[in-house]
């Protein structure tokens, strides 16, 4: 009986001790896991939240969500390079010398880009099956150019300028391809304006997050934002190939021309045109493109003109850095608001939206020129950002509505190229003007007035002839 009880007792005692150790070990490991989850959650939770937002309403299934994420990566990398170049070309030297250096930067980078930009659209037409590879190549090129710039920003060597030109061309080439890809990734019952709103908001969000990180890296040294850009663009290179294979499909597509004659208003051309262009788009699209070009020209002008003006003559009671920050935040907030409102107004007449926002910018620019001051400068930056975003989304809606599907992708590529050229022109005007606030904003008002007066009649006529059935772009 003793022998019988002993093993039982031993088992019972041993089992109790084992259970106690197991419970203690389990509690400890559970605590460690809880702490790990607590530390890990801000990253994983944020990532899940972002993925849920970008993939909502069918965007995940169509592949649009991945394009939104890719565009966010693109925006983050670009802002890192912008921070590094701005600190080198703009902030590191006296104002007069900085104007000369930026003028040289524009001459060496922007002028060749105006010659290269028209090539991007036709080149895309010849590479309809390689859009993912084209975006990956644009990312990879900027990654290695960022490494080249990381030494140039320290030594100040002449290689800074051709490398910066390469970054600019690669960035704009990506933008053109991205605009051409969006129609291929529309979820069911998703409008093009809504899709572009999501893509743009993803880029703005990433830029807002990456900008302070880039500024922090800049404190460590001018190389470090460029190292960050290298890492980001390498990630973007691989992410480009995760887009769906239908991005590379060109089935049913044709080229588009940049005119609006009666012979080509009713669909894709039936016979071979003498050269590629944007015909088949109709007057509404061409007038909307002209109005958007004036706003894009204004954007380039304000960026360069106000950058030097506020450095030399800061806003009342503020330092140069704070003045630039106020204008930059105002423009960014206006752009984000315009993108959000664009999705909300997606069922309104796009022509009326463009006419209204350009008129709003014109009135604001005139007031800012007449009553030059801190409040009006910040207001103009915000209104210009708002109008540019909303007008671009309305142009996208018109292309969706009026351009036949066979030529829609090519139309996006070519219209984006023209808008980038308008930005280059505005930047050149801004750098050439003397630093007089009233004069500069008067020129800004003249730029907008030219675009508005030359397009308002055509847009209103197009809206009238479109009729209620075509005004609702869903």
C-alpha positions as CSV (number, residue, x, y, z in Angstrom):
1,X,0.0,0.0,0.0
2,X,2.9,2.3,0.8
3,X,4.5,1.4,-2.5
4,X,1.2,2.1,-4.2
5,X,0.8,5.4,-2.5
6,X,4.4,6.6,-2.9
7,X,4.4,6.8,-6.7
8,X,1.0,8.4,-6.6
9,X,2.2,11.0,-4.0
10,X,5.4,11.6,-5.9
11,X,3.4,12.1,-9.0
12,X,1.0,14.4,-7.2
13,X,3.8,16.4,-5.6
14,X,5.8,16.5,-8.8
15,X,2.8,17.4,-10.8
16,X,2.0,20.2,-8.5
17,X,5.5,21.6,-8.7
18,X,5.7,21.2,-12.5
19,X,2.4,22.9,-12.9
20,X,3.6,25.8,-10.7
21,X,6.8,26.2,-12.8
22,X,4.8,25.9,-16.0
23,X,2.4,28.5,-14.8
24,X,5.2,30.9,-13.7
25,X,7.0,30.4,-17.0
26,X,3.8,30.9,-18.9
27,X,3.0,34.1,-17.1
28,X,6.5,35.4,-17.7
29,X,6.4,34.5,-21.4
30,X,2.9,36.0,-21.7
31,X,4.2,39.2,-20.1
32,X,7.1,39.3,-22.6
33,X,4.7,38.7,-25.5
34,X,2.4,41.5,-24.2
35,X,5.3,43.9,-24.0
36,X,6.4,42.9,-27.4
37,X,3.0,43.4,-28.8
38,X,2.7,46.8,-27.1
39,X,6.0,47.9,-28.7
40,X,5.2,46.4,-32.0
41,X,1.6,47.6,-32.3
42,X,2.4,51.2,-33.3
43,X,4.2,49.9,-36.4
44,X,1.9,47.0,-37.3
45,X,-1.2,48.8,-36.3
46,X,-0.3,51.8,-38.5
47,X,0.6,49.6,-41.4
48,X,-2.7,47.7,-41.1
49,X,-4.6,51.0,-40.9
50,X,-2.8,52.3,-44.0
51,X,-3.3,49.1,-45.9
52,X,-7.0,49.0,-45.0
53,X,-7.4,52.6,-46.2
54,X,-5.6,52.2,-49.5
55,X,-7.3,48.9,-50.3
56,X,-10.9,49.9,-49.4
57,X,-13.9,49.8,-51.8
58,X,-12.3,47.3,-54.1
59,X,-9.0,49.1,-54.5
60,X,-7.2,46.1,-53.1
61,X,-8.7,43.7,-55.6
62,X,-8.1,45.9,-58.6
63,X,-4.5,46.8,-57.8
64,X,-5.2,50.5,-57.2
65,X,-4.2,50.1,-53.6
66,X,-0.7,49.0,-54.6
67,X,-0.4,51.9,-56.9
68,X,-1.4,54.3,-54.0
69,X,1.3,52.7,-51.9
70,X,3.9,53.0,-54.7
71,X,3.0,56.6,-55.2
72,X,3.4,57.2,-51.5
73,X,6.9,55.7,-51.7
74,X,7.6,58.0,-54.7
75,X,6.5,61.1,-52.8
76,X,8.6,60.2,-49.7
77,X,11.8,59.7,-51.8
78,X,11.3,62.9,-53.8
79,X,10.9,65.0,-50.7
80,X,14.1,63.5,-49.3
81,X,16.0,64.7,-52.4
82,X,14.2,68.0,-52.3
83,X,15.3,68.6,-48.7
84,X,18.9,67.8,-49.5
85,X,19.1,70.0,-52.7
86,X,17.3,72.9,-51.1
87,X,19.7,73.1,-48.3
88,X,22.7,72.9,-50.7
89,X,21.6,75.2,-53.5
90,X,19.3,77.6,-51.6
91,X,20.0,77.9,-47.9
92,X,23.8,77.4,-47.7
93,X,24.8,80.6,-49.3
94,X,23.8,84.4,-49.3
95,X,20.7,85.4,-51.2
96,X,22.4,87.0,-54.2
97,X,24.7,84.0,-54.6
98,X,21.7,81.6,-54.1
99,X,19.8,83.3,-56.9
100,X,22.7,82.8,-59.2
101,X,23.0,79.1,-58.2
102,X,19.3,78.4,-58.5
103,X,19.3,80.2,-61.9
104,X,22.2,77.9,-62.9
105,X,20.3,75.0,-61.6
106,X,17.2,75.9,-63.7
107,X,19.3,76.5,-66.8
108,X,21.2,73.2,-66.5
109,X,18.2,71.0,-65.4
110,X,14.9,72.7,-66.3
111,X,15.9,73.8,-69.8
112,X,17.0,70.4,-71.0
113,X,13.9,68.9,-69.4
114,X,11.7,71.1,-71.6
115,X,13.3,69.4,-74.6
116,X,13.1,65.9,-73.1
117,X,9.6,66.2,-71.7
118,X,7.8,65.9,-75.1
119,X,9.7,62.7,-75.8
120,X,8.2,61.0,-72.7
121,X,4.7,60.6,-74.1
122,X,5.6,59.2,-77.5
123,X,8.1,56.9,-75.7
124,X,5.4,55.5,-73.5
125,X,3.3,54.8,-76.6
126,X,6.1,52.6,-77.9
127,X,6.4,50.8,-74.5
128,X,2.7,49.8,-73.8
129,X,3.8,46.4,-72.4
130,X,6.5,47.8,-70.1
131,X,4.8,50.2,-67.7
132,X,5.8,48.4,-64.5
133,X,9.3,48.2,-65.8
134,X,9.3,51.9,-66.7
135,X,8.2,52.8,-63.2
136,X,10.8,50.5,-61.6
137,X,13.4,52.0,-63.9
138,X,12.4,55.5,-62.8
139,X,12.8,54.4,-59.2
140,X,16.1,52.7,-59.7
141,X,17.6,55.6,-61.6
142,X,16.7,58.0,-58.8
143,X,18.2,55.6,-56.2
144,X,21.6,55.6,-57.8
145,X,21.4,59.3,-58.7
146,X,20.7,59.9,-55.0
147,X,24.0,58.2,-54.2
148,X,25.8,60.3,-56.7
149,X,24.2,63.4,-55.2
150,X,25.3,62.4,-51.7
151,X,28.9,63.2,-52.7
152,X,28.1,66.2,-54.8
153,X,26.2,68.0,-52.1
154,X,29.4,67.8,-49.9
155,X,32.0,68.7,-52.5
156,X,29.8,71.1,-54.5
157,X,31.0,69.5,-57.7
158,X,29.5,70.2,-61.1
159,X,28.1,66.7,-61.2
160,X,25.3,68.1,-58.9
161,X,23.5,69.6,-61.8
162,X,23.4,66.7,-64.3
163,X,22.5,64.4,-61.5
164,X,19.7,66.7,-60.4
165,X,18.5,66.8,-64.1
166,X,18.4,63.0,-64.1
167,X,16.3,63.0,-60.9
168,X,13.9,65.5,-62.4
169,X,13.5,63.6,-65.6
170,X,13.0,60.3,-63.8
171,X,10.5,61.8,-61.4
172,X,8.4,63.3,-64.2
173,X,8.6,60.2,-66.3
174,X,7.3,58.2,-63.3
175,X,4.4,60.8,-63.0
176,X,3.5,60.4,-66.7
177,X,3.5,56.6,-66.5
178,X,1.5,56.6,-63.2
179,X,-1.2,58.8,-64.8
180,X,-1.4,56.5,-67.7
181,X,-1.7,53.4,-65.5
182,X,-4.6,54.6,-63.3
183,X,-7.4,53.9,-65.8
184,X,-6.2,50.3,-65.9
185,X,-6.7,49.8,-62.2
186,X,-10.1,51.3,-61.6
187,X,-12.3,49.2,-59.3
188,X,-15.9,48.5,-60.3
189,X,-18.1,51.6,-60.0
190,X,-15.0,53.7,-59.2
191,X,-14.6,57.1,-61.0
192,X,-11.3,58.2,-62.3
193,X,-11.5,61.4,-60.3
194,X,-11.9,59.4,-57.1
195,X,-9.1,57.1,-58.0
196,X,-6.7,60.0,-58.7
197,X,-7.9,61.6,-55.4
198,X,-6.8,58.6,-53.5
199,X,-3.5,58.3,-55.3
200,X,-2.7,62.0,-54.7
201,X,-3.7,61.9,-51.1
202,X,-1.4,58.9,-50.6
203,X,1.5,60.9,-52.0
204,X,0.6,64.0,-49.9
205,X,0.4,61.9,-46.7
206,X,3.8,60.3,-47.4
207,X,5.4,63.7,-48.2
208,X,4.0,65.2,-45.0
209,X,5.5,62.3,-43.0
210,X,8.9,62.1,-44.8
211,X,9.6,65.9,-44.9
212,X,10.3,66.3,-41.1
213,X,12.3,63.0,-41.2
214,X,14.4,64.4,-44.1
215,X,14.9,67.6,-42.1
216,X,16.1,65.6,-39.1
217,X,18.5,63.6,-41.3
218,X,19.7,66.9,-42.7
219,X,20.8,68.0,-39.3
220,X,23.1,64.9,-39.2
221,X,24.7,65.9,-42.5
222,X,23.7,66.7,-46.1
223,X,24.3,63.2,-47.2
224,X,21.8,61.5,-45.0
225,X,18.5,62.6,-46.6
226,X,20.0,61.2,-49.9
227,X,20.9,57.9,-48.2
228,X,17.3,57.8,-47.1
229,X,16.1,58.5,-50.6
230,X,18.3,55.7,-51.9
231,X,16.6,53.2,-49.5
232,X,13.1,54.4,-50.3
233,X,13.6,54.3,-54.1
234,X,15.1,50.8,-53.9
235,X,12.0,49.7,-52.1
236,X,9.9,51.4,-54.8
237,X,11.8,49.5,-57.5
238,X,10.6,46.2,-56.1
239,X,7.2,47.5,-55.3
240,X,6.6,48.5,-58.9
241,X,6.6,44.9,-60.0
242,X,3.9,44.0,-57.5
243,X,1.4,45.9,-59.6
244,X,-1.1,43.6,-61.5
245,X,0.0,42.3,-64.9
246,X,-2.9,44.2,-66.5
247,X,-0.9,47.4,-66.0
248,X,1.3,46.2,-68.9
249,X,-1.6,45.3,-71.1
250,X,-2.2,47.6,-74.1
251,X,-5.2,45.7,-75.5
252,X,-7.6,48.0,-77.3
253,X,-5.4,51.2,-76.9
254,X,-4.4,53.7,-79.5
255,X,-2.4,56.9,-79.6
256,X,-3.9,60.4,-79.1
257,X,-3.2,63.8,-80.6
258,X,-3.1,67.4,-79.1
259,X,-5.7,69.3,-81.1
260,X,-9.4,69.4,-81.4
261,X,-10.4,69.8,-85.1
262,X,-13.8,68.6,-86.2
263,X,-12.4,65.7,-88.2
264,X,-11.2,64.0,-85.0
265,X,-13.8,64.8,-82.4
266,X,-15.8,61.6,-82.6
267,X,-13.5,58.8,-81.7
268,X,-10.0,57.4,-82.5
269,X,-8.6,58.1,-85.9
270,X,-9.7,55.7,-88.6
271,X,-6.6,56.3,-90.7
272,X,-3.0,56.8,-89.8
273,X,-2.2,60.4,-88.8
274,X,1.0,62.0,-90.1
275,X,2.4,62.1,-86.5
276,X,1.2,61.2,-83.0
277,X,-0.8,64.0,-81.3
278,X,-3.9,64.5,-79.0
279,X,-6.8,64.6,-81.4
280,X,-10.0,62.9,-80.5
281,X,-10.2,64.7,-77.2
282,X,-12.7,67.5,-78.0
283,X,-12.7,71.2,-77.0
284,X,-13.6,70.6,-73.3
285,X,-10.4,68.7,-72.7
286,X,-8.1,71.1,-74.6
287,X,-9.5,74.1,-72.9
288,X,-9.3,72.4,-69.5
289,X,-5.7,71.5,-70.3
290,X,-5.0,75.2,-71.0
291,X,-6.6,76.3,-67.7
292,X,-4.6,73.7,-65.8
293,X,-1.4,74.8,-67.6
294,X,-1.9,78.3,-66.3
295,X,-2.3,77.0,-62.7
296,X,0.7,74.7,-63.0
297,X,2.7,77.7,-64.4
298,X,1.6,79.7,-61.4
299,X,2.7,76.9,-59.1
300,X,6.2,76.9,-60.5
301,X,6.3,80.7,-60.4
302,X,5.3,80.9,-56.7
303,X,7.7,78.2,-55.6
304,X,10.8,80.0,-56.9
305,X,9.7,83.6,-56.5
306,X,8.3,83.4,-53.0
307,X,11.3,81.3,-51.9
308,X,13.7,84.1,-52.6
309,X,11.3,86.9,-51.8
310,X,10.6,85.6,-48.3
311,X,14.2,84.8,-47.6
312,X,15.2,88.4,-48.4
313,X,12.0,90.0,-47.0
314,X,10.3,87.7,-44.5
315,X,6.7,88.1,-43.5
316,X,6.1,90.8,-40.9
317,X,7.3,89.7,-37.5
318,X,8.6,86.3,-38.7
319,X,12.0,84.9,-39.7
320,X,12.8,83.7,-43.2
321,X,12.5,80.0,-42.3
322,X,9.1,80.6,-40.5
323,X,7.8,82.6,-43.4
324,X,8.7,79.9,-45.9
325,X,7.2,77.3,-43.6
326,X,3.9,79.3,-43.3
327,X,3.6,79.5,-47.1
328,X,4.6,75.9,-47.6
329,X,2.1,74.6,-45.1
330,X,-0.6,76.8,-46.5
331,X,0.0,75.5,-50.0
332,X,0.2,71.8,-48.8
333,X,-3.0,72.2,-46.8
334,X,-4.8,73.8,-49.8
335,X,-3.7,71.0,-52.1
336,X,-4.9,68.3,-49.7
337,X,-8.2,70.0,-49.2
338,X,-8.6,70.4,-53.0
339,X,-7.9,66.7,-53.5
340,X,-10.5,65.8,-50.9
341,X,-13.1,68.2,-52.3
342,X,-12.4,66.8,-55.7
343,X,-13.7,63.4,-54.7
344,X,-16.8,64.9,-53.1
345,X,-17.6,66.9,-56.2
346,X,-17.0,64.1,-58.7
347,X,-20.6,64.2,-59.9
348,X,-20.5,67.9,-60.8
349,X,-19.7,69.5,-64.2
350,X,-15.9,69.5,-64.4
351,X,-15.9,72.5,-66.8
352,X,-17.7,74.7,-64.3
353,X,-15.4,73.6,-61.5
354,X,-12.3,74.6,-63.5
355,X,-13.8,77.9,-64.5
356,X,-14.8,78.7,-60.9
357,X,-11.5,77.7,-59.2
358,X,-9.3,79.6,-61.7
359,X,-11.5,82.7,-61.3
360,X,-11.1,82.3,-57.5
361,X,-7.3,82.1,-57.8
362,X,-7.3,85.1,-60.1
363,X,-9.3,87.2,-57.6
364,X,-7.0,86.1,-54.8
365,X,-3.9,86.9,-56.8
366,X,-5.2,90.4,-57.6
367,X,-6.0,91.1,-54.0
368,X,-2.5,89.8,-52.9
369,X,-0.8,92.1,-55.4
370,X,-2.9,95.1,-54.3
371,X,-2.6,94.5,-50.5
372,X,0.7,92.6,-50.3
373,X,1.2,91.2,-46.8
374,X,1.6,88.1,-44.8
375,X,-2.1,87.1,-44.7
376,X,-2.6,87.5,-48.4
377,X,0.6,85.7,-49.4
378,X,-0.4,82.7,-47.2
379,X,-4.0,82.9,-48.6
380,X,-2.7,82.9,-52.2
381,X,-0.5,79.9,-51.6
382,X,-3.4,78.0,-50.0
383,X,-5.9,79.0,-52.8
384,X,-3.4,78.1,-55.5
385,X,-2.8,74.7,-54.0
386,X,-6.5,74.1,-53.6
387,X,-7.3,75.2,-57.2
388,X,-4.4,73.2,-58.8
389,X,-5.6,70.0,-57.1
390,X,-9.2,70.4,-57.9
391,X,-8.7,71.6,-61.5
392,X,-6.4,68.6,-62.2
393,X,-8.9,66.2,-60.9
394,X,-11.6,67.9,-63.1
395,X,-9.3,67.5,-66.1
396,X,-9.0,63.8,-65.2
397,X,-12.8,63.6,-65.1
398,X,-13.1,65.2,-68.5
399,X,-10.5,62.9,-70.0
400,X,-12.5,60.0,-68.6
401,X,-15.8,61.4,-70.0
402,X,-14.7,62.7,-73.4
403,X,-11.7,60.7,-74.5
404,X,-12.4,57.3,-76.1
405,X,-11.0,54.4,-74.1
406,X,-8.8,53.5,-77.0
407,X,-6.7,56.6,-76.6
408,X,-7.3,57.5,-73.0
409,X,-3.9,56.2,-71.7
410,X,-2.0,58.1,-74.3
411,X,-4.0,61.3,-73.5
412,X,-3.0,61.1,-69.9
413,X,0.7,60.7,-70.8
414,X,0.7,63.7,-73.1
415,X,-1.4,66.0,-71.0
416,X,0.8,65.4,-68.0
417,X,3.9,66.2,-70.0
418,X,2.5,69.5,-71.1
419,X,1.6,70.4,-67.5
420,X,5.1,69.7,-66.4
421,X,6.5,71.9,-69.1
422,X,4.1,74.7,-67.9
423,X,5.6,74.3,-64.4
424,X,9.1,74.7,-65.8
425,X,8.1,77.9,-67.6
426,X,6.6,79.4,-64.4
427,X,9.7,78.5,-62.5
428,X,11.9,80.3,-65.0
429,X,9.7,83.5,-64.8
430,X,9.9,83.4,-61.0
431,X,13.7,83.2,-60.8
432,X,14.1,86.1,-63.4
433,X,11.9,88.7,-61.6
434,X,13.3,91.2,-59.2
435,X,12.3,90.6,-55.5
436,X,9.4,93.0,-55.4
437,X,6.3,91.5,-53.8
438,X,3.7,93.7,-55.6
439,X,5.4,93.2,-58.9
440,X,5.7,89.5,-58.5
441,X,2.1,88.9,-57.5
442,X,1.0,91.1,-60.3
443,X,2.8,88.8,-62.7
444,X,1.2,85.9,-61.0
445,X,-2.2,87.4,-61.5
446,X,-1.4,88.0,-65.2
447,X,-0.4,84.3,-65.6
448,X,-3.7,83.2,-64.2
449,X,-5.7,85.8,-66.1
450,X,-4.2,84.7,-69.4
451,X,-5.2,81.1,-68.7
452,X,-8.7,82.0,-67.5
453,X,-9.6,84.5,-70.3
454,X,-8.4,82.2,-73.1
455,X,-10.3,79.1,-71.8
456,X,-13.4,80.3,-69.9
457,X,-15.6,80.8,-73.0
458,X,-14.7,77.4,-74.4
459,X,-15.2,75.6,-71.1
460,X,-18.6,77.2,-70.5
461,X,-19.7,76.4,-74.1
462,X,-18.5,72.8,-73.7
463,X,-20.4,72.5,-70.4
464,X,-23.6,73.9,-72.1
465,X,-23.3,71.5,-75.0
466,X,-22.5,68.5,-72.9
467,X,-25.9,68.6,-71.3
468,X,-27.1,67.1,-68.0
469,X,-26.5,63.6,-69.1
470,X,-22.8,64.1,-69.6
471,X,-22.2,66.5,-66.7
472,X,-22.3,63.9,-64.1
473,X,-19.0,62.2,-64.1
474,X,-19.4,59.2,-61.8
